[in-house]
Amino acid sequence: MKRLLAITVFLLAVFAAVRAQCPDFTDLNGPGVTCQYGSFWNPFLHTGVSWERHELITGQGTDPYTGHQLPLLPPGEDTVVRLGNSFIGAEAEAITYQFTVDPDYSVLLVKFAVVLQDPGHFAGAQPRFVMRVLDANGQPVSSCSEYDVHAGADIPGFHSLSGMCWRPWTDVGFDLSEYAGQQIRLQFVTYDCAFEGHFGYAYFTARCISPNLTGNCQDGYVTFTAPPGFEHYEWANGDTTSTSTYPLNSTTSASCQITSAIGCVFTLNATLLQDNLPTEDATFYDTICEGDSYHDHLFDLPPQTVIGTQTVRNTFFNASDCSGNDVVYTLYLTVVQKYTEYYDYACQGDDYDHYGFEYTNLPPGNFTDTIFTVGNAGCDTLFSILHLTVSVNAAMSLDIQGETTTCEYKPVTFTAAANAVSDLQWIVPGGTGVLSGLNGPTLTLSFLDNAENPSVITLIADNGCQNNSAQITVWHYPGYHSFVQDTLCSGSAYDANGFHLPVQDSSGVYVFTNNYTTVHGCDSVEVLQLVVHNTPLLSAEAQPSEICAGESTTVLAVGSTDNSVALPPTPHPVVPGDILCTDGSIVKPSMWPCGKTALGVVFYVDGTHEHGWAMHLQEQGVGMAWGNSANLSNTNYSTSRTALYDTNGYANTLAMRNNSMAYVAGTVDFDNGWYIPAMGQLRAMFTEEPVVNATLQLLGGTVMFPNTSSGAYLWSSSEKDGYFAWYLDSGGGVRNQHKNNLFSLFLDAMRVRSIRNF
């Protein structure tokens, strides 16, 4: 019998016929090692070692971005890999190791540290580090085989300092015994932030270790030791350190459940026998019920809670001298779910036939029932438990609460009051602008001037058994707005057009506003633009006090310096801020309302002062991604400067519409002349923001960037390349973002303001 110094148990399904070799994880040019690099959007774009993005660290020191608190090398290591660097530019890099799992060294122990700059972006755009274990088909080997962390607050195990966050050296173990003799891939990926301004990188190394409990027999006791470096140890006897001591007797066994720092769990076993030591390997197949322990074939397993088949191996040793002959028992243990619970609902009077339960003419109420079925050997009785809710077949109460009198273009909210409602649908008349909640309990909308008066809003509700509907009738009334220009001489009071102003002493152009409320409570505004001229002071030069009849004389008048204010120049036929109407005419804001219907607001006029572009009264496509990652037109604008030269939004939108995956193109009424502005058109729109916003307010439209703190952005139809498109921020800045806009927090802020030619 061969003398052994350690007591071991292998957690392996099969032994590989050929001995596998664990790779040297610090050899970047070794067999099975693939180094890649690219951008935040595709780290695997290029293959090869990139200088300073795949780098070996061989000297001890400290990382400067952690305040020199993170050592470059963990204890016991003289070489590690640094993946990524402190340069910026939306870079990303990867290293993949492909190797065959060695049955004798089937636990993968990874040591890593992460350094990430925290820019405060939304989670999807922040620097990140990913570590994953994949099978030969590229699928995760288990539910606990990936570690994915991004910069940000409240990350377990991380430290923070001056905009940096880092995780100190951490050990993570993966039990790969199920893949013994098979190929797997260990992959590491680091990312900078998506917006090119912040960095992230990681240090790591790894090795393959034996899945063994080692033991030492001395003075009637055996001390078992589990592999070091894990987060938590749970021995069958209650110990929680990496070692545990048991009395040495004729049948000593030990079991240790090990948990890694990212929550991966595996179990190691060992058995010492004084007598009847097995002489040859054996394989067993067995079944137990969920929650049962297992004590057969010299296995001693605690209650099992994981449903499915697991492989357990036990190696036997002679308890008298801690020697053994390496006899291995392999158990394929299937744990059957003993209690299966179902939750369902039905309606009063229904028949029910699901999950093995059968009922007729159900009464209302909440019921729980159990049926027993014959299971497999080892778990003879299985339980199916049904929790059934039967709804009363009575008509639900349904009501709509909200204002029945409102003002046009003012947001108004209606609330559904109903019992046991599972589905709601609002039906609104034409001429209303829905702001939110069309399928929810609260509806917010506004009435336009072309809505029916009164307007009827209908709510349909369904509680799974009954449906009902309710209506509310709403009267909407306009506010009134007037704009008057007038002149006055200094030294005079003004009392006209509803304004009562005191004496005006100084020349200039002044704007006065009267705010009123109509009898229906709707806001009204009168605006007076008053041009005040200086009144000249005249005096006559001395003349003869007398003249004879029939004679003449000359009187010279002398006036003070004329500081009168010139009248504003005659306006051009069309200027930014004018109103484009549905009949094609252009109306000045001072003439509104005029019995016409507004279509848009002018924001650009060409040299003829008769033609240009008008923006839509409302935003479209709020929270909509631009489209798929593909070139949709022949022109790309690689810089913000060149993007501002693009004014061909119509052609851009046409190209987008020809691609069904250009999502945002579907939000504009292209068939009726509306399209997504190009970047140059968006910038022209922003330049006239004050005047167009004033008119939008007059018309009850949505102003541009009504709340800059919300971070609303406007998409353009200008492409940067196959992956990015340009947009405008609330400060007039030109930026670019991924077309698919993968990050929901950012996506909520993306909007479209369509335009049209006139």
Secondary structure by P-SEA (a helix, b strand, c coil): cccccccccccccccccbbbbbcccccccccccccccccccccccccccccccbbbbcbbbbccccccccccccccccbbbbcccccccccccbbbbbbbbcccccbbbbbbbbbbbbcccccccccbbbbbcccccccccccccbbbbbcccccccccccccbbbbcbbbbbbbccccccbbbbbbbbbbccccccccccccbbbbbbbccccccccccbbbbbcccccccccccccccccbbbbccccbbbbbbbbbcccbbbbbbbbbbbccccccbbbbbbbccccccccccccccccccccccbbbbbbbbbccccccccbbbbbbbccccccbbbbbbcccccccccccccccccccbbbbbbbbbbbbcccccbbbbbbbbbbbbccbbbbbbbccccccccbbbbbbbbbccccbbbbbbcccccccccccccbbbbbbcccccccbbbbbbbbcccccbbbbbbbbbbbbbbbbbbbccccccccccccccccccccbbbbbbbbbbbcccbbbbbbbbbbbbbbbbbbbbccccccccccbbbbbbbbbccccccccccccccccccccccccccccccccccccccccbbbccccccccbbbbbccccccccccccccccccccccccaaaaaaccaaaaaaaaaaaccccccccccccccbbbbbcaaaaaaaaaaaaaaaaaaaaacccccccccccbbbbbccccccccbbbbccccccccccccccccaaaaaabbbbccccc
